Amino acid sequence: MLATAAVCPHPPILVPEMAGEAAPELDALRAACDRAVRRLAGDVVIVVGGGSGTRSYGPDAYATLRPYGLGWTSPSEPENDAEALPLSLTIGHWLLQRAEACLDVRYQAVAFDAEPQDCLTLGHELAESAGRVALLVMGDGSACRSEKAPGYLDERARPYDAGVARALGHADAAALADLDPGLSRDVQAAGRAAWQVLAGAVSGDGCAGELLADEAPYGVGYLVASWSCGQAGKGAAAG
């Protein structure tokens, strides 16, 4: 069952060495991610993020930012036949490493264009894969929040992100499940599929949520949230 979840964005510039002199601009966002990751608790942590296809990665997979211009790889010397994790899972790995989280970690990619029902089914399967599952869900919001954004300005982007922020802050799995793939694609919200995996993982007593960050410094929505589920979630909600 799902015990806890953290939702974080996955831009390469979240890593200070990637951002260079602009690194301080994302200090608050990094701090929010650190806070969410430190709250993760479970028998296993499954990092979920968008990729070119839906698939899991083996324990010999490695994280790397070399395709983005930074000579960082973890582990530093991967096995010869090891596979590289996609960006979303790489940043998830980096966050766990940064938090010095000594946990049983697995990695699951979900296709950016996966159908909502497939995402929900995957989430349910992941939640049932261990007694107490923690999900680290990696996903960016809309990339169309301003004229200088990667996707230019789309007037639908801000209300789209606001709706996701409300859903994350209230642990509203139904609202995440209802996200429109077409609109999500139009506003270039890379996190849609991963968020719907999270929605599918929720069952029973539901969860309590807290929105820790809602920013768009470069015209891209970056959202951070923490969920506590089951009886723990009910207690948090009551408190």
Secondary structure, DSSP 8 states (H G I E B T S, - for coil): -EEEEEEE---GGGSHHHHGGGGGGGHHHHHHHHHHHHT--SSEEEEEEEESS-EEE-TT-BEE-GGGT---EESSS--TT--B--HHHHHHHHHHHHTT----EEEEEEETT--HHHHHHHHHHHHTTSSSEEEEEE----S-SSTTSTT---TTHHHHHHHHHHHHHTT-HHHHHT--HHHHHHTT-TTHHHHHHHHHH--TT-EEEEEEEEE-TTSS-EEEEEEEEHHHHHHHHH-
